[in-house]
Amino acid sequence: MILRNWKKTSVAAALMMTVLGIVNAGPFEEGIAAVERGDNETAFRLWRPLAEQGISEAQYNIGFMYFKGWGVQQEYTEASRWFSRAAQQDNADAQFFLGLSYSIGRGVPQDPRLAVHWYRKAAGQGDVVAQFNLGVIYDRGRGTGQRQVITEDDAEAIRWYRRAAQQGYSMAQMNLALIYMESGTVPRNDIEAYKWLSIAGDTDARALRDRLSGRMSQGQLDKARRLEERWRLNRE
């Protein structure tokens, strides 16, 4: 699981707050500078009042610091509380972490349905890891027998893997290819599988692609390579 780097969210938030002319941009930026020099305690002290004032970026950062134990004792319940407050203000990073918390039962009761709910919120804002995680959930399902709360759904898994794959997320590209190769519930599509394995590009993907090519015609291989080239051109 890939965890967020606080800097990406915080710097973007600070820039947004500066543009909007929010009075508290100063303390927020001072918190960023504190973390950059390794003073997490000061950052926490500066951001906590902003979080209490309802600034979602500060709420997310406080939640993340509780989650990681940066500048404060690690406390998953507090982390989830702050993630929840920021998530309700449509902060995508907080929505992702709240989904993660419900998925693994950190600070909140484990609840796959609520995990999906918050992952969907984040994924709808373009969060690539949330999109990938939704793909995994629908690919494998959650629970077994009468306790199964989310059933396997390859079509839904493809939908979310594809959205993450289109953003260049290699694990989604690999998993998408595997569904096209092996699924018993959606039509096999070796051309799409070959394309995504080529795009994923790591050693395992290339080895699997080369094995897959053994059951493909030359026409199929040519089409898959054209689709790969078109995808790469569209990314430029």
Backbone as CSV, one residue per row, in Angstrom:
resi,resn,N_x,N_y,N_z,CA_x,CA_y,CA_z,C_x,C_y,C_z
1,MET,0.853,-1.195,0.000,0.000,0.000,0.000,0.886,1.241,0.000
2,ILE,0.567,2.182,-0.901,1.334,3.421,-0.989,0.688,4.478,-0.102
3,LEU,1.440,5.019,0.838,0.945,6.087,1.698,1.326,7.436,1.109
4,ARG,0.497,8.418,1.394,0.727,9.741,0.847,1.988,10.379,1.438
5,ASN,2.636,11.156,0.604,3.690,12.036,1.092,3.028,13.347,1.496
6,TRP,3.183,13.737,2.750,2.514,14.939,3.248,2.847,16.165,2.411
7,LYS,4.070,16.200,1.847,4.519,17.414,1.155,3.632,17.732,-0.043
8,LYS,3.245,16.717,-0.788,2.471,16.959,-1.996,1.166,17.676,-1.663
9,THR,0.451,17.152,-0.673,-0.819,17.747,-0.301,-0.613,19.099,0.356
10,SER,0.344,19.176,1.266,0.509,20.394,2.042,0.951,21.566,1.181
11,VAL,1.897,21.336,0.287,2.365,22.430,-0.548,1.248,22.918,-1.452
12,ALA,0.506,21.966,-2.039,-0.615,22.364,-2.892,-1.634,23.151,-2.097
13,ALA,-1.895,22.705,-0.877,-2.867,23.401,-0.035,-2.383,24.795,0.306
14,ALA,-1.098,24.915,0.616,-0.567,26.231,0.969,-0.682,27.192,-0.198
15,LEU,-0.390,26.692,-1.403,-0.516,27.550,-2.572,-1.956,27.971,-2.781
16,MET,-2.891,27.026,-2.622,-4.291,27.349,-2.788,-4.729,28.395,-1.768
17,MET,-4.285,28.218,-0.529,-4.684,29.148,0.515,-4.111,30.532,0.265
18,THR,-2.902,30.588,-0.296,-2.312,31.881,-0.605,-3.110,32.585,-1.688
19,VAL,-3.478,31.829,-2.724,-4.260,32.408,-3.814,-5.593,32.937,-3.304
20,LEU,-6.224,32.185,-2.411,-7.525,32.584,-1.898,-7.418,33.678,-0.838
21,GLY,-6.190,33.942,-0.378,-6.006,35.010,0.590,-6.477,34.648,1.983
22,ILE,-6.420,33.352,2.327,-6.854,32.947,3.654,-5.845,33.443,4.681
23,VAL,-6.346,34.048,5.744,-5.484,34.686,6.746,-4.497,33.698,7.335
24,ASN,-4.924,32.438,7.520,-4.091,31.473,8.222,-3.049,30.807,7.333
25,ALA,-2.850,31.314,6.115,-1.834,30.728,5.245,-0.459,30.798,5.892
26,GLY,-0.172,31.844,6.676,1.130,31.985,7.322,1.462,30.818,8.227
27,PRO,0.640,30.513,9.230,0.908,29.367,10.087,0.956,28.040,9.324
28,PHE,0.130,27.912,8.290,0.158,26.679,7.508,1.511,26.503,6.842
29,GLU,1.991,27.561,6.207,3.298,27.499,5.548,4.419,27.309,6.565
30,GLU,4.269,27.918,7.724,5.274,27.726,8.771,5.316,26.259,9.204
31,GLY,4.168,25.611,9.214,4.126,24.188,9.532,4.851,23.355,8.497
32,ILE,4.684,23.707,7.224,5.406,23.015,6.158,6.913,23.159,6.360
33,ALA,7.342,24.389,6.631,8.778,24.626,6.847,9.283,23.841,8.053
34,ALA,8.467,23.724,9.082,8.875,22.973,10.274,9.096,21.504,9.942
35,VAL,8.174,20.906,9.186,8.345,19.501,8.814,9.582,19.329,7.938
36,GLU,9.818,20.270,7.039,10.977,20.159,6.152,12.298,20.208,6.914
37,ARG,12.293,20.849,8.062,13.538,20.856,8.858,13.508,19.781,9.960
38,GLY,12.488,18.925,9.920,12.416,17.804,10.852,11.767,18.109,12.177
39,ASP,11.091,19.233,12.284,10.461,19.640,13.543,8.957,19.360,13.465
40,ASN,8.605,18.091,13.580,7.202,17.695,13.444,6.337,18.218,14.583
41,GLU,6.926,18.335,15.772,6.153,18.821,16.917,5.651,20.244,16.683
42,THR,6.510,21.085,16.116,6.102,22.466,15.833,5.030,22.494,14.750
43,ALA,5.195,21.671,13.731,4.189,21.605,12.677,2.838,21.212,13.252
44,PHE,2.840,20.219,14.117,1.578,19.786,14.729,0.959,20.936,15.524
45,ARG,1.781,21.640,16.289,1.275,22.754,17.111,0.693,23.864,16.237
46,LEU,1.307,24.130,15.093,0.827,25.179,14.202,-0.448,24.774,13.464
47,TRP,-0.526,23.502,13.078,-1.658,23.057,12.260,-2.897,22.728,13.080
48,ARG,-2.711,22.326,14.336,-3.864,21.913,15.134,-4.931,23.021,15.238
49,PRO,-4.567,24.289,15.549,-5.609,25.332,15.597,-6.308,25.534,14.252
50,LEU,-5.558,25.414,13.155,-6.165,25.561,11.835,-7.165,24.433,11.585
51,ALA,-6.802,23.223,12.016,-7.716,22.090,11.877,-8.988,22.314,12.689
52,GLU,-8.826,22.854,13.884,-9.991,23.139,14.733,-10.892,24.197,14.093
53,GLN,-10.285,25.089,13.304,-11.059,26.126,12.618,-11.786,25.587,11.393
54,GLY,-11.535,24.335,11.030,-12.257,23.721,9.914,-11.542,23.736,8.593
55,ILE,-10.242,24.048,8.562,-9.483,24.037,7.311,-9.125,22.586,6.984
56,SER,-9.697,22.089,5.891,-9.619,20.651,5.623,-8.196,20.166,5.397
57,GLU,-7.343,20.993,4.770,-5.963,20.568,4.530,-5.216,20.377,5.849
58,ALA,-5.471,21.266,6.805,-4.865,21.114,8.126,-5.446,19.899,8.847
59,GLN,-6.745,19.674,8.703,-7.364,18.496,9.320,-6.740,17.209,8.776
60,TYR,-6.549,17.173,7.469,-5.901,15.998,6.877,-4.481,15.828,7.410
61,ASN,-3.711,16.916,7.459,-2.330,16.813,7.931,-2.258,16.347,9.380
62,ILE,-3.152,16.845,10.219,-3.185,16.403,11.615,-3.533,14.915,11.671
63,GLY,-4.511,14.508,10.879,-4.849,13.085,10.828,-3.675,12.232,10.392
64,PHE,-2.950,12.704,9.376,-1.805,11.946,8.881,-0.708,11.855,9.932
65,MET,-0.504,12.926,10.692,0.523,12.917,11.732,0.151,11.940,12.851
66,TYR,-1.125,11.890,13.211,-1.565,10.874,14.172,-1.393,9.468,13.590
67,PHE,-1.690,9.319,12.326,-1.600,8.010,11.676,-0.166,7.497,11.665
68,LYS,0.781,8.397,11.408,2.187,8.013,11.305,2.956,8.156,12.612
69,GLY,2.387,8.889,13.567,3.120,9.159,14.789,4.202,10.196,14.589
70,TRP,3.917,11.205,13.793,4.873,12.283,13.520,4.552,13.473,14.417
71,GLY,5.431,13.786,15.336,5.246,14.938,16.200,4.205,14.745,17.278
72,VAL,3.662,13.561,17.372,2.610,13.245,18.339,2.579,11.725,18.480
73,GLN,2.073,11.248,19.603,1.982,9.802,19.774,1.030,9.209,18.737
74,GLN,1.435,8.111,18.140,0.596,7.468,17.125,-0.736,7.057,17.744
75,GLU,-1.815,7.485,17.097,-3.154,7.221,17.629,-4.126,7.125,16.462
76,TYR,-4.479,5.895,16.118,-5.297,5.686,14.927,-6.720,6.217,15.094
77,THR,-7.254,6.169,16.298,-8.605,6.688,16.502,-8.653,8.185,16.234
78,GLU,-7.669,8.914,16.737,-7.599,10.348,16.470,-7.355,10.605,14.987
79,ALA,-6.504,9.806,14.380,-6.250,9.961,12.949,-7.553,9.841,12.163
80,SER,-8.344,8.819,12.471,-9.602,8.610,11.750,-10.585,9.745,11.989
81,ARG,-10.572,10.279,13.203,-11.475,11.390,13.509,-11.154,12.600,12.643
82,TRP,-9.872,12.898,12.496,-9.494,14.052,11.680,-9.664,13.764,10.197
83,PHE,-9.355,12.549,9.777,-9.605,12.194,8.383,-11.085,12.363,8.053
84,SER,-11.949,11.943,8.982,-13.387,12.039,8.756,-13.823,13.489,8.581
85,ARG,-13.305,14.370,9.419,-13.683,15.778,9.331,-13.242,16.383,8.002
86,ALA,-12.033,16.047,7.567,-11.554,16.567,6.286,-12.274,15.906,5.114
87,ALA,-12.542,14.607,5.226,-13.209,13.870,4.141,-14.593,14.429,3.865
88,GLN,-15.270,14.848,4.915,-16.603,15.411,4.739,-16.573,16.765,4.047
89,GLN,-15.387,17.336,3.934,-15.212,18.567,3.163,-14.614,18.283,1.782
90,ASP,-14.697,17.023,1.358,-14.247,16.594,0.028,-12.734,16.663,-0.151
91,ASN,-11.983,16.512,0.926,-10.536,16.395,0.805,-10.211,14.970,0.345
92,ALA,-9.691,14.837,-0.872,-9.505,13.514,-1.472,-8.503,12.664,-0.702
93,ASP,-7.426,13.268,-0.212,-6.437,12.499,0.545,-7.045,11.957,1.834
94,ALA,-7.849,12.771,2.507,-8.517,12.306,3.724,-9.526,11.213,3.403
95,GLN,-10.225,11.345,2.303,-11.171,10.308,1.894,-10.446,8.991,1.649
96,PHE,-9.280,9.078,1.001,-8.494,7.863,0.785,-8.111,7.212,2.112
97,PHE,-7.574,7.997,3.032,-7.107,7.413,4.292,-8.252,6.928,5.163
98,LEU,-9.402,7.578,5.060,-10.552,7.071,5.797,-10.992,5.730,5.202
99,GLY,-10.966,5.629,3.885,-11.245,4.346,3.250,-10.255,3.278,3.662
100,LEU,-8.979,3.646,3.701,-7.949,2.708,4.144,-8.190,2.275,5.585
101,SER,-8.549,3.233,6.437,-8.784,2.912,7.846,-9.918,1.906,8.000
102,TYR,-11.005,2.108,7.264,-12.118,1.161,7.324,-11.749,-0.174,6.684
103,SER,-10.883,-0.149,5.696,-10.484,-1.388,5.027,-9.682,-2.295,5.954
104,ILE,-8.774,-1.704,6.749,-7.884,-2.519,7.581,-8.245,-2.464,9.057
105,GLY,-9.248,-1.651,9.414,-9.675,-1.578,10.806,-8.697,-0.849,11.695
106,ARG,-8.202,0.291,11.246,-7.288,1.108,12.028,-8.020,2.339,12.559
107,GLY,-8.307,2.357,13.851,-8.967,3.501,14.465,-10.470,3.515,14.317
108,VAL,-10.993,2.639,13.476,-12.436,2.464,13.269,-12.685,0.978,13.085
109,PRO,-13.913,0.508,13.322,-14.199,-0.907,13.056,-13.994,-1.230,11.575
110,GLN,-13.454,-2.391,11.302,-13.264,-2.793,9.910,-14.623,-2.920,9.230
111,ASP,-14.773,-2.251,8.100,-16.057,-2.220,7.416,-15.815,-2.048,5.917
112,PRO,-15.821,-3.141,5.148,-15.531,-3.040,3.711,-16.475,-2.118,2.961
113,ARG,-17.744,-2.065,3.380,-18.688,-1.199,2.674,-18.321,0.276,2.842
114,LEU,-17.947,0.662,4.056,-17.534,2.048,4.269,-16.187,2.329,3.605
115,ALA,-15.327,1.310,3.551,-14.065,1.481,2.815,-14.360,1.811,1.358
116,VAL,-15.265,1.056,0.746,-15.633,1.308,-0.643,-16.252,2.696,-0.796
117,HIS,-17.104,3.064,0.142,-17.750,4.376,0.082,-16.722,5.501,0.000
118,TRP,-15.732,5.463,0.882,-14.758,6.557,0.918,-13.731,6.436,-0.193
119,TYR,-13.365,5.203,-0.562,-12.486,5.057,-1.723,-13.149,5.620,-2.979
120,ARG,-14.448,5.378,-3.127,-15.153,5.910,-4.298,-15.126,7.437,-4.312
121,LYS,-15.291,8.043,-3.152,-15.230,9.497,-3.074,-13.867,9.996,-3.550
122,ALA,-12.801,9.382,-3.058,-11.457,9.802,-3.450,-11.185,9.479,-4.917
123,ALA,-11.607,8.292,-5.345,-11.383,7.876,-6.729,-12.094,8.793,-7.701
124,GLY,-13.263,9.268,-7.318,-14.002,10.186,-8.171,-13.284,11.508,-8.370
125,GLN,-12.366,11.825,-7.472,-11.548,13.035,-7.607,-10.200,12.744,-8.268
126,GLY,-10.065,11.516,-8.784,-8.862,11.168,-9.525,-7.770,10.508,-8.723
127,ASP,-8.044,10.140,-7.467,-7.017,9.508,-6.635,-6.700,8.116,-7.185
128,VAL,-5.475,7.964,-7.702,-5.128,6.746,-8.422,-5.028,5.531,-7.503
129,VAL,-4.561,5.715,-6.271,-4.438,4.567,-5.366,-5.823,4.113,-4.904
130,ALA,-6.733,5.055,-4.697,-8.107,4.683,-4.362,-8.737,3.904,-5.512
131,GLN,-8.495,4.333,-6.736,-9.007,3.610,-7.892,-8.453,2.188,-7.928
132,PHE,-7.154,2.064,-7.700,-6.532,0.736,-7.686,-7.109,-0.122,-6.565
133,ASN,-7.249,0.441,-5.369,-7.761,-0.335,-4.245,-9.186,-0.811,-4.487
134,LEU,-10.006,0.013,-5.130,-11.348,-0.424,-5.497,-11.274,-1.605,-6.462
135,GLY,-10.353,-1.528,-7.409,-10.166,-2.651,-8.320,-9.841,-3.928,-7.574
136,VAL,-8.946,-3.840,-6.587,-8.557,-5.017,-5.800,-9.756,-5.570,-5.025
137,ILE,-10.533,-4.674,-4.423,-11.685,-5.114,-3.629,-12.675,-5.880,-4.505
138,TYR,-12.982,-5.341,-5.679,-13.949,-6.016,-6.554,-13.336,-7.232,-7.244
139,ASP,-12.039,-7.222,-7.429,-11.336,-8.362,-8.029,-11.408,-9.580,-7.113
140,ARG,-11.256,-9.348,-5.815,-11.153,-10.457,-4.859,-12.391,-10.635,-3.994
141,GLY,-13.231,-9.606,-3.889,-14.355,-9.660,-2.966,-13.885,-9.487,-1.534
142,ARG,-14.842,-9.361,-0.636,-14.545,-9.240,0.783,-15.490,-10.133,1.583
143,GLY,-14.891,-11.030,2.377,-15.667,-11.978,3.155,-15.899,-13.264,2.365
144,THR,-16.407,-14.280,3.056,-16.670,-15.573,2.435,-18.025,-16.110,2.885
145,GLY,-18.627,-16.918,2.042,-19.889,-17.576,2.400,-20.968,-16.583,2.780
146,GLN,-21.642,-16.885,3.872,-22.720,-16.015,4.332,-22.189,-14.692,4.879
147,ARG,-20.894,-14.616,5.161,-20.291,-13.388,5.689,-19.677,-12.525,4.579
148,GLN,-19.921,-12.915,3.328,-19.378,-12.128,2.232,-20.158,-10.822,2.110
149,VAL,-19.459,-9.712,2.234,-20.127,-8.410,2.212,-19.956,-7.704,0.870
150,ILE,-18.905,-8.060,0.127,-18.716,-7.527,-1.223,-18.333,-8.692,-2.118
151,THR,-19.143,-8.957,-3.110,-18.891,-10.090,-3.992,-17.890,-9.713,-5.077
152,GLU,-17.196,-10.726,-5.588,-16.285,-10.497,-6.705,-17.078,-9.999,-7.909
153,ASP,-16.515,-9.038,-8.598,-17.177,-8.441,-9.755,-16.097,-7.998,-10.729
154,ASP,-15.780,-8.878,-11.684,-14.676,-8.584,-12.599,-14.942,-7.358,-13.456
155,ALA,-16.185,-7.134,-13.847,-16.493,-5.959,-14.664,-16.213,-4.676,-13.886
156,GLU,-16.590,-4.664,-12.595,-16.331,-3.490,-11.765,-14.837,-3.353,-11.480
157,ALA,-14.163,-4.486,-11.275,-12.712,-4.442,-11.074,-12.023,-3.854,-12.297
158,ILE,-12.436,-4.275,-13.476,-11.854,-3.746,-14.708,-12.057,-2.239,-14.792
159,ARG,-13.263,-1.803,-14.434,-13.558,-0.368,-14.519,-12.582,0.446,-13.679
160,TRP,-12.310,0.014,-12.451,-11.434,0.790,-11.569,-9.966,0.569,-11.900
161,TYR,-9.584,-0.664,-12.230,-8.203,-0.877,-12.656,-7.889,-0.037,-13.891
162,ARG,-8.832,0.022,-14.824,-8.588,0.775,-16.049,-8.373,2.264,-15.755
163,ARG,-9.168,2.814,-14.844,-9.004,4.233,-14.521,-7.628,4.494,-13.920
164,ALA,-7.169,3.594,-13.053,-5.829,3.752,-12.474,-4.752,3.489,-13.528
165,ALA,-4.976,2.485,-14.379,-4.005,2.156,-15.419,-3.832,3.309,-16.393
166,GLN,-4.926,3.990,-16.711,-4.839,5.114,-17.640,-4.000,6.245,-17.061
167,GLN,-3.897,6.289,-15.739,-3.043,7.305,-15.100,-1.595,6.857,-14.965
168,GLY,-1.300,5.652,-15.467,0.073,5.169,-15.441,0.437,4.333,-14.238
169,TYR,-0.559,3.848,-13.488,-0.283,3.076,-12.269,0.010,1.632,-12.657
170,SER,1.268,1.218,-12.519,1.714,-0.047,-13.111,1.048,-1.271,-12.484
171,MET,0.781,-1.247,-11.173,0.131,-2.406,-10.553,-1.278,-2.590,-11.093
172,ALA,-1.961,-1.492,-11.381,-3.292,-1.584,-11.987,-3.186,-2.126,-13.409
173,GLN,-2.178,-1.698,-14.129,-1.977,-2.204,-15.485,-1.749,-3.712,-15.485
174,MET,-0.959,-4.196,-14.538,-0.681,-5.627,-14.420,-1.954,-6.397,-14.058
175,ASN,-2.686,-5.923,-13.065,-3.889,-6.631,-12.633,-4.970,-6.610,-13.701
176,LEU,-5.058,-5.511,-14.429,-6.019,-5.421,-15.527,-5.704,-6.467,-16.587
177,ALA,-4.429,-6.589,-16.906,-4.023,-7.599,-17.883,-4.372,-9.007,-17.414
178,LEU,-4.163,-9.289,-16.137,-4.449,-10.626,-15.608,-5.931,-10.969,-15.703
179,ILE,-6.796,-9.979,-15.447,-8.230,-10.253,-15.583,-8.570,-10.570,-17.039
180,TYR,-8.022,-9.789,-17.963,-8.302,-10.054,-19.375,-7.783,-11.418,-19.809
181,MET,-6.726,-11.899,-19.165,-6.160,-13.198,-19.521,-6.906,-14.369,-18.887
182,GLU,-7.379,-14.178,-17.631,-7.768,-15.331,-16.828,-9.208,-15.331,-16.339
183,SER,-9.906,-14.211,-16.451,-11.245,-14.136,-15.866,-12.188,-15.144,-16.511
184,GLY,-13.024,-15.758,-15.667,-14.042,-16.655,-16.194,-15.378,-15.974,-16.381
185,THR,-15.464,-14.673,-16.018,-16.757,-13.987,-16.066,-16.806,-12.853,-17.085
186,VAL,-15.664,-12.445,-17.623,-15.650,-11.479,-18.723,-14.903,-12.121,-19.886
187,PRO,-15.215,-11.728,-21.113,-14.549,-12.352,-22.264,-13.037,-12.173,-22.210
188,ARG,-12.316,-13.225,-22.555,-10.861,-13.132,-22.611,-10.466,-12.154,-23.708
189,ASN,-9.455,-11.345,-23.429,-9.019,-10.354,-24.400,-7.493,-10.283,-24.365
190,ASP,-6.861,-11.134,-25.158,-5.398,-11.202,-25.154,-4.767,-9.939,-25.705
191,ILE,-5.452,-9.262,-26.591,-4.901,-8.034,-27.163,-4.772,-6.963,-26.083
192,GLU,-5.847,-6.759,-25.311,-5.782,-5.785,-24.223,-4.771,-6.217,-23.162
193,ALA,-4.741,-7.516,-22.872,-3.792,-8.006,-21.872,-2.356,-7.729,-22.313
194,TYR,-2.041,-8.032,-23.555,-0.696,-7.802,-24.076,-0.353,-6.312,-24.015
195,LYS,-1.300,-5.473,-24.424,-1.060,-4.032,-24.400,-0.699,-3.562,-22.998
196,TRP,-1.492,-3.941,-22.008,-1.259,-3.437,-20.649,-0.004,-4.040,-20.034
197,LEU,0.324,-5.266,-20.357,1.569,-5.850,-19.860,2.770,-5.128,-20.459
198,SER,2.669,-4.745,-21.723,3.757,-3.994,-22.356,3.914,-2.630,-21.716
199,ILE,2.790,-1.995,-21.411,2.835,-0.661,-20.806,3.381,-0.737,-19.387
200,ALA,2.961,-1.777,-18.627,3.444,-1.927,-17.247,4.960,-2.016,-17.228
201,GLY,5.522,-2.851,-18.089,6.930,-2.787,-18.425,7.935,-3.359,-17.449
202,ASP,7.502,-3.839,-16.255,8.513,-4.382,-15.350,8.865,-5.810,-15.763
203,THR,9.803,-6.413,-15.053,10.311,-7.726,-15.456,9.216,-8.775,-15.461
204,ASP,8.391,-8.814,-14.422,7.319,-9.811,-14.355,6.314,-9.604,-15.478
205,ALA,5.962,-8.350,-15.738,4.990,-8.052,-16.798,5.535,-8.471,-18.162
206,ARG,6.795,-8.186,-18.413,7.383,-8.559,-19.707,7.450,-10.071,-19.868
207,ALA,7.782,-10.782,-18.784,7.840,-12.241,-18.862,6.460,-12.822,-19.146
208,LEU,5.441,-12.289,-18.484,4.081,-12.762,-18.702,3.606,-12.416,-20.109
209,ARG,3.955,-11.227,-20.573,3.595,-10.819,-21.937,4.217,-11.753,-22.969
210,ASP,5.477,-12.129,-22.757,6.155,-12.993,-23.717,5.526,-14.384,-23.741
211,ARG,5.077,-14.870,-22.588,4.370,-16.160,-22.568,3.016,-16.031,-23.262
212,LEU,2.338,-14.934,-23.020,1.035,-14.711,-23.634,1.139,-14.664,-25.154
213,SER,2.224,-14.105,-25.663,2.367,-13.962,-27.109,2.352,-15.305,-27.821
214,GLY,2.683,-16.390,-27.085,2.712,-17.715,-27.693,1.350,-18.214,-28.135
215,ARG,0.273,-17.669,-27.595,-1.065,-18.108,-28.004,-1.769,-17.063,-28.876
216,MET,-1.039,-16.024,-29.286,-1.625,-14.960,-30.092,-1.154,-15.053,-31.540
217,SER,-2.030,-14.659,-32.459,-1.663,-14.609,-33.873,-0.833,-13.348,-34.131
218,GLN,-0.173,-13.318,-35.299,0.611,-12.132,-35.649,-0.287,-10.909,-35.769
219,GLY,-1.483,-11.110,-36.281,-2.414,-9.994,-36.394,-2.800,-9.428,-35.032
220,GLN,-3.015,-10.303,-34.062,-3.336,-9.850,-32.711,-2.162,-9.096,-32.088
221,LEU,-0.958,-9.618,-32.286,0.224,-8.954,-31.743,0.407,-7.568,-32.351
222,ASP,0.211,-7.464,-33.648,0.355,-6.171,-34.313,-0.673,-5.177,-33.773
223,LYS,-1.896,-5.619,-33.571,-2.939,-4.725,-33.054,-2.617,-4.280,-31.635
224,ALA,-2.154,-5.229,-30.812,-1.817,-4.885,-29.430,-0.700,-3.855,-29.391
225,ARG,0.296,-4.004,-30.246,1.417,-3.067,-30.273,0.971,-1.688,-30.768
226,ARG,0.038,-1.661,-31.708,-0.482,-0.366,-32.168,-1.251,0.332,-31.043
227,LEU,-2.029,-0.445,-30.283,-2.779,0.138,-29.168,-1.833,0.667,-28.082
228,GLU,-0.757,-0.076,-27.847,0.236,0.394,-26.869,0.865,1.705,-27.335
229,GLU,1.236,1.766,-28.612,1.858,2.982,-29.144,0.892,4.154,-29.066
230,ARG,-0.381,3.911,-29.384,-1.375,4.984,-29.322,-1.533,5.491,-27.899
231,TRP,-1.534,4.559,-26.921,-1.657,4.966,-25.514,-0.482,5.852,-25.112
232,ARG,0.716,5.461,-25.516,1.901,6.238,-25.138,1.892,7.615,-25.802
233,LEU,1.450,7.679,-27.039,1.375,8.969,-27.714,0.381,9.898,-27.033
234,ASN,-0.740,9.331,-26.594,-1.749,10.131,-25.915,-1.281,10.636,-24.558
235,ARG,-0.277,9.961,-23.981,0.249,10.371,-22.677,1.255,11.508,-22.811
236,GLU,1.786,11.724,-23.984,2.831,12.733,-24.169,2.249,14.144,-24.130
